[in-house]
Amino acid sequence: MHSSRPSRSGVTLARLLIQPDPVTARFARQAVVDGSVEPLGAELRFRWSGGPPRLLPPPSPYATSVLLSQALLDGGLMQRQPGCLFVEMDGTTLLSPIADVLCGQLGAIQLPRDLPVTEPITRRIAQLHARGYRFALAGVVSPEDPRVPWLPMAAFVKLDTALAPVCAWAPVQDLARQVGATLIADCLGEAADYLRLKAQGVSCFQGDLLMLPQEESPPMLPSCDVDVLGRVFQLARLGAPHDAIAMAATADPALVIRLLMLHRLQVPGGRPPATLADTVASLPERVLIGWLHVLRTSTFDMMPNCQSWSQAVREQIYNYRARLIGARVCSSPAELEAKVFNLYRRLCSREPQGATPAMPTLPGKA
């Protein structure tokens, strides 16, 4: 049997076996600059997490789900890098609930050059636009782009300076000006092109000339329980009450972490919710379903250390609730749930998985 006696570094063998090195996420972002101190925003790009280098990205719904989950939840990008996030989506992703995640306050759905102009896609863009979502028309090389019918719904037009002839730059700029969209000179690689576009009045730029894509590798949050996630997703799709959804979600602390982070994304600077049901209620129904769809797409089976962490949190909550009831310090069920959720919120903060906070002390005879 192996000894658990501390080594010279103060780390026991048992701890190394139970608590391996944290798994990291991986994505990239390239800034969109407009001459101000803070960039206008950043375009997010998928990166494979590990293994041998792979050039081709996976199917877009999976790639987009992983990208959104790792950048906004694992990476906490909106807290560190405010601004508009540009996330490219193909037709399948755009027609799925994934597109509902990128609300207007978070970023813009980037429509690629090869996205077909079909009735279902046009209808979907119009519906999202009516609800306040923003779009960026990417890869524009001429004013005869087949996606011109979508221009009135576009907040940004990205001119591909690497492929578009110089004679098309001014017409594309005029086209963007007519619909009130912001023109972004994309794929900028030559200083002469930057000076020419600057002289034409272009103020927003993106490309390797100004800033290379920045690679990010944040530590990943504990993985969600697939079964609990599936039950919560079905309840949300069926329009179940918020307290029913919250009750199902409490079985998985890793999901609670993400719901709390989504509340901060949706209500930046707002007061912390008093209960998990309030947290769920703060998320628009379509946005909640979209995020649960994203998590189901990007979540894998729980690792042993995640299972241990989740079990420890559940035991703390059960014991704390029992102590509150035994001490009779709560005058109503609502006060009891509020106190329990306050502890849950502390336990589900972005602390390392092995650093579970101590149980708070109860007043009086407790």
N, C-alpha and C positions, 0 to 999 in steps of 0.2 A: 504494500500500500504506500502511496506517495505521502510524504510528510507535508503538512500545511504550515510548517514553521517558517517565519519570515526569512527571506533571503537578505543579503547585504543591502540590496536596494530598498528593502522595506516592503516588497510586494510578495505575497504568498503565492505558492503554486496553485492553490485552490482558486484564488482570485483571478489568476490568469486564465484558468480553465473556464470559470463562470463568466468572466467579463472580458471578452476579446476586444481587440482594437475596434473602434467604432467604424461602421460602414459609412462611406461618404457618397453623396450624390455628385452628379457632374452635369454641368451645362455651360453655355457661353453666352455672353451678351456683348453687343457692339453698340457704342453710343451714337446717338443722333444729336449733333451739336448745332446750336443756333447762335453762337457768339456770346451767350450769357455765361455766368459762372457755373450754374448747374445746367447739364445737358437737357435738351428737350425730352429725351427719353432714351430707350435702348431697345434694340431688336434682340429677342431671345432665340437661341439656337440649340437644338438637341445635340447631346454628346452621349456616346456609349459609356456606361459606367466602368466597365472593366473588361479584362480579357484582351485578346489581340486586337490591334487597330482594325476598324471596319469603316469603309468609305461610305457605303450606301446606308441611308437612314432606314429605320423600320417603317411599316405602314403608318400613315399620318395620325389616325386616331390614337394609336398606342403612343407614338412619339410625342404628340401634343399633350396627352394626359401626363406622361412622365415629366415632360418639360414644365408644365404648369405646377404640378405637385412639388417637384424638386426646387423650382425657382421661388415660388411664392410661399410654400409651407416649410419645406426643409431649409431652404436658403433664406427665408424671411426677406426677400429682395425689396419689397415695397417699403419696409421700415428702414432699409439702408440706402436705397437708391430711388427716391421719389421721381415721378415723371411718367410719361406714357410708355407702356410696354407694347411693342409690336410683335405679335405672334402669328406666324403664317399657318393657314388652315386650307386643306384641300376640300373638295366637294363633300366627301363622306363625313369629314369632321364637322364641316359647317352645318350640315343637315342634322347632326347628332346633338344631344344635350350638352356636349362639351363646349359648344360655342356660347352657351348661356353664361358660362363662367366669367368670360372676359367683359364685365360690365364697363360702361363708359368711363367710370372713374379709374378703372385699372389700366386700360390700354385700348389698343385698336386691333381689330382682326385684319390681318394682312392677306389680301387676295392675290395669289400668285399669277404669273403670266399665263400658265397653261390651264387655269380654271375655266371650264366651259361655260358659256353664257346660255344656260337652260332656264326653262320656266320655274322648276322647283328651286334652283339656287337663287334666281332673281327674287322670287317670292320670299324666300328665307331672309335674304339681305334686307328687303323692304320691311319685313316684320321686325327684325332686330333694330333696324334704323329707327323705326317708329317708337321703339322702347328706349331710345337713347344710346344705343351702341354705336361705336365709331369704327370706320373702315379705312384701310390704306390700300390704294391701288398700286401694287408693286410691279416692277419690271416694265414700265411704260417706255416704249422706244419711238412712238410716233403718235400724232393726233388721230390716226385712223385705227387705233387699238379697238378690237372687237368688244372690249368691256366698257366702251364709252357710255352705254346706257346706264351703267352703275355710277357714273361720275357724280350726279347730283346727291348721291348718298355717301360719297367719300369725303372724309375729313382731311386725308392726306393723299398726295400723288407722288410716287417715287419714280423719278426719272433715272433709267439705267444709263449712266454716262459711259459705261464701257461698251454698250451695244448700240445705243442710239447715235445716229449721225449728228454732227454739230448743227446741221441745218434744221434738225427737228427740235432742238432744245427750246428755242423761243416759242414755236407753236404749242408745244406741250405746256410751257409756262403760261401762255395765254389761256389755254384750256382750263388749267387749274384755277387761274384767277377768275374766270367767268363763273365758276361754280362755288367760289369762296373756299377752295381747298388749299392747304399748305403744301407747297412744292418742296420736296426733299431730293437733292441731288445725290443719288445712291451710287454705290460701286466706284467711288472716286479714288483714282489711283495716280493721277498726274497733277502736278502743281499748276501747270498751264491751264488745265481744265477748271481747277478751282478759281483761278484768277478771272478766267473768262466768264464763268457763271456768277461770280461775285459782282462783276461789272454789269451783268444783266439784271441784277437786283435779287438774285437768289440768296437766301440767308440761312437755309438749313441744309446740312451736309451729313453724309454717312459714307464711310469707306476706309480702306486700309491706309490711305494717305494721312488721314487725321488720327485714327485710332484703330489698332488691331482688335479683333475680338478678344475679350477678357475671359479667361477660363476660370470657372468657379467650382470648388469642391467642398461644399459645406457638409458637416456630419448629418446623417439622415436621422429623422425622428424614429421612434419605435414603430415597427410595422403594425398595421391594423389587423384585427381578427377578421378573416374573410367571411366567416359565417355571420358574425354580428353586423358587419358592413352590408351584407346581402339583405338581412332582415330590415335594417334601417332604410335601405334603398327602396325596398318594396313598400314599406309603410309610407314613405314620402311620396312615391308614385301614386299610391291609392288615396292620397289626401288625408292621411290620419292626423288627429290632433297633435299639436306641438308637444304636449306632455307625454303622449304615447311614444312619439319618436324619441324624445329625450330619455324616457325610461329604458327603451331598448338600447340607446347609445351608451348609457352608463355602464353597460357590461364590458365595454372596451375603452380603457383609459387613453389608448393611443388615438382613438377616434375623437374622444373629448378634447384632447390637445388641439386637433385640427379644427374642430368646431369653434373653439375659443379663438384660434388664429383667424378663422374666417369672419368671426364677429368683428375683430379689429380691422380687417380689410374692408368690411362693409360699413362699419361705423367708426371711422378713424377719429380718435380723440374723444369718443363717447364714454359714458360711464360704464364700468364693468357690469355685466348682467347679474341679476340676483340669483337666478336659477338656470339650469341647463335648458329648461323649456323656454325661458326668455332668450337664451342664446339662439336656439333654433328659430324662434319667432322673428328674430332680427334679420334673418336671411330670407330674401324673396324666394317664393316657392320654386321657381324655375332655376334660380341660382343654386339653391340647396340641392335639387335633383341633379343639376349639372356637375356640382362638385362631388357628390356621391358617385356619379357615373365615372368621373375622373379617377377617384380613389379606387373603385372596383377594377378599373382598367390597369392601374399602375401598382396595385397591391399584390404581394405574393404571400406565401405561407409565413407565419411568424417564426422568427429565429428563437432558439432556446433562451437567450438572454432577454429578448422582448417578452416572452411568456413569463419569465420569472419576475420581471419588472411589473407587468400588468397584474399578476397575482398579488404581489406585495401591495400595490395601490388598492386593489379591491379589498384586501384584508384590513388595511388601515381605515378605509371608509366604513366597512361593516363594524369594526370595533368602535370607531368614533361615534357612529349613530347609536350603538347600544349604550355607550357611556352617557351620551346626551339624554337619552330616554331615561336611563337609570337615575341620573342626577336631577331630572325634572327642571331643567333650566330653560326650556322652551315653552312658551305660553300657547303655541298653536302649531299645527302641522306645517304651515307655511314657514314659520320661523325655524323649525327643525330642518326643513329642506334647504333653507337659505344658509344655515350654518354648515350643514354637510357639504353643500356645493362650494362654499368658500374654501373649505379644506381641499376639496377635489380640485379647485382651480389652482391652489398652491402646489399640490402634488403633481399636477399636470403642466406646470410651467416648464420652460425649456432648460431643465436641469439635466445633468448627466444621468443615465439610467441607473447607475449605482448609488446616486446621492439622493435617496428618498428622504424628504424632510421629516423631522421628528413630529410625533403626535402633539398637538397643542394641549395646554393644560386647561382643564375645566374649572370654573369658579366653584366656590363653596365646598360642599361635601364630596364633590367628584375628585 
